Structures are given as C-alpha cells and as structure tokens.
C-alpha cells in the first residue's frame, strides 16, 4: 500500500523554533492570495458578462463553466508527473501561474466570441492545472504528517482572502468605474503578476533529500491506482464531484430564487469566501484529529443542505446570506482537506503525481456536472433541475459511504 512515511520536519524556508506552520506554506499562501484575487475577479464577472452582457444561454454558461472547471484535468496529471520526474515542483508551478496571469491580457480582445472566450478560459485553467499538484506537493513535503490538515487549512484560508477580495474588486469596478470588461481584466493581470513575483523570488524548491532522486516513470504514476485506498479515494471524490453544482450555477439559481437584484451576483462569492476564510483553518485542525475523509464527507452533506435551500423555502436577502454561508462551509470542509487526506496515501517521491490523480478525477467530474446542469436549466424549471441535483448528491453520498472502507476514512 502506498502510504507516505514523512518525518516531522518543517522542511524548507526559515521558520521559528516553535512555529507550527512552515514558512514555505505561508509564502505559497501569499502567492495563492494574490492569484486568487486575479482569478476571482474574472470568476465573479463571468456570469454577469455571459448572461447579461453577451446574452448567452444557460447551456453556453454551463459549457464555459465546465471548461473553466475541467480544463485543468489532464494538465494536473502532466504537471504532477513532470514535477516529480525532474524534482522541480517550483519551476512547474511558475509555468502554471505565469500562463494564467498572461491570459488576463487576452480577454479584452475576445469581444463577444463564445469560442474565443472558451479558448482563453481553457488556457487560463490549463495554467491552474499545471501549478496545483506541484504547489500542493510542496505544502505536503514541508509539513509534518500530523499537521497536514492545519497546513492546508492555513493555505486555503489565505487563498480565500484572495477569493474574498477578488469579487469585491469586481463589484467596485462595476459600481464606481465602468461596466466595460477591459479594466477588470487589466487589474486582474496586475494581481496575477504580483503573485508570480512572490513565487519566483521568495519560494524555494524543496531540498533534494526531501525528494529522492530515483527516476520517476509513467508506470510509477499509473501504479498508484493499484492501491485500493488511492483508487477508492479517487473514485469517491469523482462521484461526489459529479453531483456538485458549480459555483456559477449556485449563484445564478440563488439570485433567481431569492429575487434579489442581478448586481448581487458579483457579491455572492464574497459570502462564500468569508465563511471559507473563517472556517478553513479550524476545520483543518479538527480533520487532523477526527479524520480528514470524514470531514470531506460531512462537507458534502452540508452541500446537500445548500441544494435544499435553492428550492426556495424562503426568499430575499436572508436566503442569500444563509445559502452562501453554508456554501463556504462546504468548501472549508472539503477543499484543502481532500489534499491533506490524499497526501497520506502516496510516498514523497510521487506526491505531486498522486495528488494530481485525485484532483483530475474530481475536475473531470465537475466538468461533466457543469455541462449537465446547464442542460437541465435550459430544458427544465429551476425547481426540477435542483431536485435532480439533490437526488444525485444523496445517491453519491450513499454510494461513497459504501465504497470507502474504515481504513481509508481517516
């Protein structure tokens, strides 16, 4: 069984003797904070831009959102394998962050072309695909095993500060400056560039002795799936991903059901991010004690409650506040926690490859979910679409509960 056997050490980067979180984790958190301001400015603007500016259909939004979510899938595997093979996690991450930052300058020239917009989104997400597994591998390589949940929680907290500030920046530009998309994309590029600078000049590659020099082959990566715990974790994450409505659709449905003004679409991600910000680190610490997979599973139960609220048991601003708060709690219980759990299933020399397999399964599932839910909204009423999604989530939870054995659910 591929079980990691890391030792308790802070790894790279100077850190005070009593420090619980390695300096590298804090620096990578800063990179993610700046990059997420950049990314979430675009994410918050996308539903408004696509539905109200370009007058596209829900199916087109689903396709674009699927691209935005799933275009990372194959590149995650590539990025993870290359990082392990050449022992240069930082270099691969730099390429990914740089690619995503550069695309922000291309958006203004696309105009109303759905194909062009989809292509640029795919390139942007390809950059995310390249960087995610190497970055998460670096976090796991410099963190003691018993603190992985806390370390990923801190990183995701800093990441979420960016997710909180990004939509606020978009809302401010749309409200006080202009509704033209140009300034949003230029400002987004500036924050992406700042994150890249921090990564290049301040984050260091893990030391060679922390990443054994044995040559990594594709066979090594594919052999990971022969381990039952790894295979079941990947399948289970994929099943739950298939039943996960994308953020864009959660906010679009919530705006329609609640009856609030369309301008609130740009602020709804702020509510999600705020809850995530407050809960990610505490839930990461709880997951270290009670079980990371258990926390991940519980987070999807919270998401099922979000779906119930999208059926409109009440309306107005109270519905928006409660729903986005629970939506953020779902992310706090699942995002970094899944990577902390996955890191315990693979050895250090294959850490980026192993994490990329889990990430890829989840990303492909969410791509399919976005397209399918967009098709449902195109053909059915909101209530029926959400009911189908809720039924899929309940079925996925039951299936995953039967699939994951006690030895995996830790």
Buried (B, 14 or more C-beta within 10 A) or exposed (E): EBEBEBEEEBBBBEBEEEEBBBBBBBBBBBBBBBBBBBBBBBBBBBBBBBBEEBEBBBBBBBBBBBBBBBBBBBBBBBBBBBBBBEBBBBBBBBBBBBBBBBBBBBBBEBEEEBEBBBBBBBBBBBBBBBBBBBBBBBBBBBBBBEBBBBBBBBBBBBBBBBBBBBBBBBBEBBEEEEBEBEBBBEBBBEBBBBBBEBBBEBBBBBEEEBBEEEEBEEEBBEEBBEBEBBBBBBBBBBBBBBBBBBBBBBBBBBBBBBEBEEEBBBBBBBBBBBBBBBBBBEBBBBBBEEBBBBBBBBBBEBBBBBBBBBEBEEEEEEBBEBBBBBBBBBBBBBBBBBBBBBBBBBBBBBBBBBBBBBBBBBBBBBBBBBBBBBBBBBEEEBEEBBBBBBEBBBEBBEBBEEBBEEEBBE
